[in-house]
């Protein structure tokens, strides 16, 4: 079982990252410190933290995708567009029966919102 995902950023980019995950995505922090913010998403933790060896945006934004399940993808999408979050893919149907929308966080990491369930 996956316990969590940790996204490292640099100190100068941390506030933009925190703002994106708290204000734009609407995640509620479990722990919120000067250089670290942690969220619970079901039984998984998502953490954003400062690391002294990280510089700039993600070099390959498709290497890791953060997938977050939402109840209402259209409402979430409209909120993100209003917040001027870069949308890489509008909410659209998937062959497995759900819908997915794709965005970019301030460090260039790919974040996907998903709704629906996979067909059995």
Backbone as CSV, one residue per row, in Angstrom:
resi,resn,N_x,N_y,N_z,CA_x,CA_y,CA_z,C_x,C_y,C_z
1,UNK,0.831,-1.166,0.000,0.000,0.000,0.000,0.888,1.246,0.000
2,UNK,0.542,2.202,-0.830,1.283,3.456,-0.919,0.943,4.328,0.289
3,UNK,1.960,4.764,1.008,1.743,5.596,2.190,1.635,7.071,1.824
4,UNK,2.371,7.483,0.792,2.311,8.891,0.435,3.237,9.268,-0.696
5,UNK,3.124,10.526,-1.099,3.946,11.114,-2.150,4.534,12.395,-1.587
6,UNK,5.830,12.596,-1.800,6.533,13.786,-1.335,7.057,14.537,-2.555
7,UNK,6.706,15.811,-2.646,7.172,16.663,-3.738,8.118,17.688,-3.136
8,UNK,9.368,17.658,-3.570,10.353,18.624,-3.096,10.339,19.842,-4.001
9,UNK,10.545,21.002,-3.420,10.668,22.247,-4.162,11.762,23.083,-3.500
10,UNK,12.097,24.197,-4.106,13.100,25.073,-3.494,12.409,26.135,-2.641
11,UNK,13.142,26.732,-1.738,12.576,27.671,-0.774,11.846,28.825,-1.464
12,UNK,12.394,29.356,-2.560,11.778,30.492,-3.242,10.480,30.133,-3.952
13,UNK,10.216,28.859,-4.182,9.019,28.421,-4.894,7.978,27.816,-3.946
14,UNK,8.355,27.640,-2.674,7.482,26.929,-1.752,6.116,27.599,-1.565
15,UNK,6.084,28.899,-1.381,4.796,29.578,-1.145,3.850,29.412,-2.329
16,UNK,4.367,29.474,-3.548,3.525,29.261,-4.731,2.992,27.831,-4.755
17,UNK,3.824,26.886,-4.379,3.383,25.486,-4.334,2.325,25.308,-3.249
18,UNK,2.563,25.850,-2.064,1.577,25.745,-0.984,0.250,26.367,-1.428
19,UNK,0.319,27.553,-2.007,-0.888,28.235,-2.466,-1.666,27.372,-3.471
20,UNK,-0.951,26.763,-4.394,-1.603,25.920,-5.400,-2.361,24.771,-4.745
21,UNK,-1.704,24.033,-3.881,-2.326,22.846,-3.292,-3.399,23.201,-2.257
22,UNK,-3.222,24.304,-1.520,-4.214,24.693,-0.505,-5.341,25.524,-1.129
23,UNK,-4.984,26.602,-1.789,-6.002,27.534,-2.288,-6.610,27.093,-3.615
24,UNK,-5.788,26.739,-4.582,-6.325,26.379,-5.901,-6.995,25.013,-5.892
25,UNK,-6.296,23.995,-5.361,-6.890,22.655,-5.323,-7.861,22.479,-4.163
26,UNK,-7.721,23.291,-3.133,-8.631,23.218,-2.000,-8.327,22.101,-1.015
27,UNK,-7.072,21.612,-0.996,-6.708,20.572,-0.041,-6.532,21.196,1.346
28,UNK,-6.959,20.494,2.360,-6.835,20.991,3.729,-5.567,20.433,4.362
29,UNK,-4.669,21.319,4.800,-3.418,20.843,5.395,-3.651,20.054,6.674
30,UNK,-2.904,18.989,6.797,-2.856,18.205,8.044,-1.787,18.805,8.942
31,UNK,-0.686,19.199,8.312,0.430,19.854,8.984,0.883,20.981,8.066
32,UNK,1.129,22.158,8.630,1.444,23.320,7.809,2.525,24.130,8.512
33,UNK,3.761,23.988,8.011,4.898,24.683,8.611,5.539,25.622,7.604
34,UNK,6.570,26.299,8.027,7.249,27.285,7.196,7.807,26.694,5.892
35,UNK,8.269,25.451,5.931,8.900,24.850,4.761,8.332,23.463,4.443
36,UNK,7.093,23.220,4.874,6.531,21.872,4.775,5.011,21.964,4.921
37,UNK,4.281,21.351,4.016,2.827,21.252,4.152,2.438,19.829,3.762
38,UNK,1.552,19.248,4.551,1.205,17.835,4.415,-0.319,17.708,4.371
39,UNK,-0.820,16.857,3.470,-2.254,16.656,3.299,-2.571,15.171,3.388
40,UNK,-3.752,14.854,3.879,-4.249,13.481,3.821,-5.258,13.411,2.689
41,UNK,-5.099,12.412,1.842,-6.026,12.178,0.736,-6.456,10.730,0.872
42,UNK,-7.534,10.510,1.604,-7.917,9.144,1.936,-6.877,8.579,2.881
43,UNK,-6.313,7.449,2.535,-5.284,6.839,3.381,-3.874,7.197,2.920
44,UNK,-3.747,8.118,1.984,-2.454,8.500,1.422,-2.115,9.931,1.820
45,UNK,-0.847,10.185,2.070,-0.388,11.543,2.363,0.300,12.134,1.147
46,UNK,0.030,13.416,0.934,0.704,14.203,-0.083,1.428,15.313,0.655
47,UNK,2.740,15.411,0.437,3.561,16.367,1.165,4.338,17.238,0.188
48,UNK,4.404,18.528,0.472,5.235,19.468,-0.275,6.259,19.987,0.722
49,UNK,7.542,19.883,0.376,8.577,20.327,1.287,9.737,20.994,0.572
50,UNK,10.497,21.766,1.310,11.683,22.446,0.776,12.882,21.519,0.903
51,UNK,13.662,21.437,-0.174,14.892,20.648,-0.179,15.994,21.522,-0.759
52,UNK,17.103,21.605,-0.068,18.195,22.509,-0.478,18.844,22.153,-1.806
53,UNK,18.679,20.932,-2.299,19.300,20.542,-3.560,18.353,20.623,-4.760
54,UNK,17.117,21.068,-4.544,16.150,21.192,-5.637,16.191,22.620,-6.166
55,UNK,16.270,22.756,-7.489,16.317,24.066,-8.141,15.359,24.082,-9.326
56,UNK,14.552,25.137,-9.410,13.708,25.376,-10.570,12.544,24.413,-10.711
57,UNK,11.945,24.449,-11.905,10.792,23.616,-12.214,11.209,22.170,-12.474
58,UNK,10.200,21.306,-12.485,10.438,19.902,-12.813,11.046,19.812,-14.215
59,UNK,12.079,19.028,-14.368,12.742,18.889,-15.669,11.924,18.055,-16.641
60,UNK,11.178,17.108,-16.122,10.325,16.256,-16.957,8.959,16.158,-16.278
61,UNK,8.028,17.069,-16.612,6.748,17.123,-15.914,5.861,15.902,-16.112
62,UNK,6.197,15.028,-17.031,5.392,13.825,-17.243,5.946,12.600,-16.513
63,UNK,7.098,12.745,-15.872,7.691,11.600,-15.183,6.803,11.123,-14.036
64,UNK,6.223,12.049,-13.309,5.331,11.723,-12.193,4.048,12.516,-12.373
65,UNK,2.904,11.839,-12.230,1.609,12.517,-12.249,0.947,12.287,-10.907
66,UNK,0.490,13.355,-10.295,-0.236,13.255,-9.044,-1.709,13.151,-9.413
67,UNK,-2.343,12.025,-9.103,-3.748,11.804,-9.424,-4.581,11.953,-8.162
68,UNK,-5.546,12.866,-8.199,-6.418,13.112,-7.065,-7.863,12.830,-7.474
69,UNK,-8.540,11.981,-6.721,-9.946,11.681,-6.993,-10.810,12.809,-6.440
70,UNK,-11.762,13.264,-7.234,-12.699,14.308,-6.821,-14.123,13.842,-7.105
71,UNK,-15.062,14.386,-6.348,-16.464,14.033,-6.558,-17.057,14.745,-7.766
72,UNK,-16.709,16.016,-7.951,-17.278,16.818,-9.037,-16.142,17.448,-9.837
73,UNK,-15.750,16.791,-10.903,-14.596,17.251,-11.693,-14.883,18.569,-12.396
74,UNK,-16.132,18.794,-12.811,-16.454,20.046,-13.499,-16.356,21.233,-12.545
75,UNK,-16.841,21.085,-11.330,-16.740,22.141,-10.330,-15.270,22.419,-10.000
76,UNK,-14.491,21.363,-9.800,-13.064,21.521,-9.510,-12.343,22.193,-10.679
77,UNK,-12.663,21.774,-11.890,-12.046,22.356,-13.086,-12.361,23.851,-13.189
78,UNK,-13.613,24.208,-12.985,-14.004,25.622,-13.071,-13.275,26.457,-12.027
79,UNK,-13.085,25.927,-10.816,-12.369,26.633,-9.766,-10.895,26.839,-10.170
80,UNK,-10.276,25.809,-10.747,-8.874,25.912,-11.145,-8.690,26.885,-12.309
81,UNK,-9.589,26.846,-13.280,-9.515,27.777,-14.410,-9.678,29.216,-13.909
82,UNK,-10.613,29.440,-12.980,-10.813,30.775,-12.413,-9.575,31.253,-11.662
83,UNK,-8.824,30.314,-11.079,-7.581,30.641,-10.373,-6.389,30.727,-11.323
84,UNK,-6.643,30.613,-12.616,-5.627,30.700,-13.668,-4.560,29.616,-13.572
85,UNK,-4.968,28.434,-13.116,-4.067,27.279,-13.092,-3.954,26.763,-14.522
86,UNK,-2.735,26.534,-15.025,-2.583,26.031,-16.384,-3.270,24.674,-16.574
87,UNK,-4.210,24.640,-17.499,-4.941,23.408,-17.818,-4.307,22.770,-19.050
88,UNK,-3.836,21.549,-18.898,-3.219,20.823,-19.998,-4.224,19.956,-20.754
89,UNK,-5.332,19.602,-20.070,-6.367,18.766,-20.664,-7.685,19.024,-19.939
90,UNK,-8.687,19.443,-20.685,-10.023,19.669,-20.131,-10.592,18.345,-19.625
91,UNK,-11.554,18.382,-18.689,-12.183,17.135,-18.247,-12.743,16.377,-19.448
92,UNK,-12.344,15.123,-19.569,-12.787,14.322,-20.709,-12.891,12.853,-20.299
93,UNK,-13.725,12.103,-21.021,-13.957,10.698,-20.662,-12.744,9.814,-20.946
94,UNK,-12.640,8.783,-20.145,-11.597,7.772,-20.290,-12.249,6.446,-20.674
95,UNK,-11.528,5.567,-21.361,-12.078,4.258,-21.732,-12.513,3.420,-20.527
96,UNK,-11.936,3.662,-19.347,-12.281,2.885,-18.164,-13.552,3.366,-17.478
97,UNK,-14.175,4.438,-18.030,-15.468,4.872,-17.525,-15.466,6.137,-16.704
98,UNK,-14.317,6.634,-16.316,-14.250,7.869,-15.534,-13.905,9.049,-16.414
99,UNK,-13.638,10.168,-15.774,-13.209,11.377,-16.477,-11.939,11.891,-15.814
100,UNK,-11.067,12.509,-16.613,-9.781,13.015,-16.148,-9.565,14.419,-16.710
101,UNK,-8.970,15.286,-15.883,-8.517,16.607,-16.313,-7.089,16.770,-15.811
102,UNK,-6.253,17.458,-16.576,-4.831,17.542,-16.264,-4.387,19.003,-16.166
103,UNK,-3.564,19.274,-15.153,-3.092,20.624,-14.860,-1.600,20.594,-14.555
104,UNK,-1.034,21.792,-14.390,0.372,21.925,-14.038,0.469,22.740,-12.757
105,UNK,1.243,22.228,-11.772,1.436,23.001,-10.542,2.550,24.030,-10.778
106,UNK,2.813,24.936,-9.831,3.811,25.986,-10.047,5.227,25.490,-10.361
107,UNK,5.579,24.267,-9.967,6.891,23.710,-10.303,6.875,22.948,-11.614
108,UNK,5.721,22.899,-12.292,5.630,22.202,-13.565,5.291,20.729,-13.440
109,UNK,4.982,20.254,-12.226,4.565,18.859,-12.047,3.160,18.680,-12.600
110,UNK,2.883,17.530,-13.148,1.564,17.234,-13.701,0.647,16.728,-12.599
111,UNK,-0.531,17.367,-12.497,-1.545,16.996,-11.518,-2.815,16.661,-12.288
112,UNK,-3.366,15.482,-12.020,-4.605,15.074,-12.677,-5.718,14.937,-11.654
113,UNK,-6.892,15.423,-12.004,-8.096,15.186,-11.228,-8.859,14.080,-11.933
114,UNK,-9.404,13.168,-11.130,-10.105,12.020,-11.694,-11.448,11.848,-10.993
115,UNK,-12.443,11.420,-11.733,-13.734,11.102,-11.153,-14.286,9.858,-11.839
116,UNK,-15.119,9.127,-11.128,-15.680,7.905,-11.695,-14.900,6.705,-11.230
117,UNK,-15.376,5.545,-11.564,-14.721,4.309,-11.167,-14.382,3.475,-12.377
118,UNK,-13.369,2.688,-12.222,-12.962,1.777,-13.296,-13.996,0.684,-13.461
119,UNK,-14.218,0.282,-14.702,-15.115,-0.837,-14.962,-14.476,-2.134,-14.538
120,UNK,-15.248,-2.996,-13.923,-14.751,-4.306,-13.487,-14.883,-5.330,-14.595
